[in-house]
Amino acid sequence: MIEMHLSGMKARNGTLIFVCSTCKTPPSFTFGARDKGELALLMLCPKCGIVLGEWNSVEARDRELSDFAKTLRSHAPFPAL
Protein backbone atom coordinates (compact mmCIF):
# COMPACT_ATOMS: atom_id res chain seq x y z
CA MET A 1 0.00 0.00 0.00
CA ILE A 2 1.39 3.36 -1.03
CA GLU A 3 1.13 6.04 1.64
CA MET A 4 0.20 9.68 1.01
CA HIS A 5 3.77 11.02 1.26
CA LEU A 6 5.07 9.24 -1.86
CA SER A 7 5.54 11.46 -4.87
CA GLY A 8 7.57 11.56 -8.06
CA MET A 9 10.04 13.93 -9.67
CA LYS A 10 12.02 14.03 -12.88
CA ALA A 11 15.72 13.22 -12.42
CA ARG A 12 18.40 15.12 -14.35
CA ASN A 13 18.49 12.35 -16.97
CA GLY A 14 14.72 12.66 -17.50
CA THR A 15 13.61 9.50 -15.72
CA LEU A 16 10.90 9.44 -13.10
CA ILE A 17 12.10 8.80 -9.56
CA PHE A 18 10.06 8.30 -6.41
CA VAL A 19 10.63 10.80 -3.60
CA CYS A 20 9.18 11.77 -0.21
CA SER A 21 6.69 14.58 -0.82
CA THR A 22 7.77 16.26 2.43
CA CYS A 23 11.53 16.59 1.85
CA LYS A 24 12.01 15.44 -1.80
CA THR A 25 14.50 12.71 -0.74
CA PRO A 26 14.55 9.38 -2.65
CA PRO A 27 13.34 6.46 -0.50
CA SER A 28 15.13 3.47 0.98
CA PHE A 29 13.76 -0.07 0.87
CA THR A 30 13.88 -2.33 3.93
CA PHE A 31 11.98 -5.03 5.81
CA GLY A 32 9.81 -4.63 8.89
CA ALA A 33 8.04 -7.01 11.26
CA ARG A 34 4.29 -7.12 11.68
CA ASP A 35 2.35 -8.03 14.83
CA LYS A 36 2.41 -11.79 14.17
CA GLY A 37 6.10 -11.84 13.23
CA GLU A 38 5.45 -11.68 9.49
CA LEU A 39 7.84 -9.67 7.34
CA ALA A 40 6.67 -6.68 5.32
CA LEU A 41 8.54 -4.84 2.58
CA LEU A 42 8.81 -1.17 3.46
CA MET A 43 9.71 1.99 1.57
CA LEU A 44 10.98 4.65 3.99
CA CYS A 45 12.18 8.21 3.71
CA PRO A 46 15.75 8.12 5.10
CA LYS A 47 15.56 11.80 6.07
CA CYS A 48 12.06 12.09 7.62
CA GLY A 49 11.63 8.48 8.73
CA ILE A 50 8.14 8.42 7.18
CA VAL A 51 6.81 5.11 5.83
CA LEU A 52 6.09 5.73 2.14
CA GLY A 53 4.82 2.24 1.32
CA GLU A 54 4.28 -1.24 2.75
CA TRP A 55 3.71 -4.54 0.91
CA ASN A 56 3.39 -8.28 1.54
CA SER A 57 5.51 -9.33 -1.46
CA VAL A 58 7.98 -8.01 -4.01
CA GLU A 59 5.44 -8.74 -6.76
CA ALA A 60 2.74 -6.65 -5.03
CA ARG A 61 5.23 -3.81 -4.50
CA ASP A 62 6.42 -3.83 -8.11
CA ARG A 63 2.86 -3.95 -9.47
CA GLU A 64 1.63 -1.06 -7.30
CA LEU A 65 4.70 1.12 -7.91
CA SER A 66 4.43 0.50 -11.66
CA ASP A 67 0.77 1.59 -11.64
CA PHE A 68 1.68 4.63 -9.53
CA ALA A 69 4.44 5.59 -11.98
CA LYS A 70 1.97 5.37 -14.89
CA THR A 71 -0.40 7.68 -13.00
CA LEU A 72 2.40 10.19 -12.33
CA ARG A 73 3.50 10.14 -15.98
CA SER A 74 -0.06 10.78 -17.13
CA HIS A 75 -0.04 14.00 -15.08
CA ALA A 76 3.25 15.26 -16.58
CA PRO A 77 5.02 17.61 -16.47
CA PHE A 78 6.30 17.06 -13.00
CA PRO A 79 9.00 19.10 -11.25
CA ALA A 80 12.68 18.39 -11.84
CA LEU A 81 14.91 17.27 -9.00
Secondary structure as GFF3:
##gff-version 3
##sequence-region A 1 81
A	DSSP	beta_strand	6	10	.	.	.	ID=ss1
A	DSSP	beta_strand	16	20	.	.	.	ID=ss2
A	DSSP	beta_strand	28	33	.	.	.	ID=ss3
A	DSSP	beta_strand	39	44	.	.	.	ID=ss4
A	DSSP	beta_strand	51	55	.	.	.	ID=ss5
A	DSSP	alpha_helix	58	74	.	.	.	ID=ss6
###
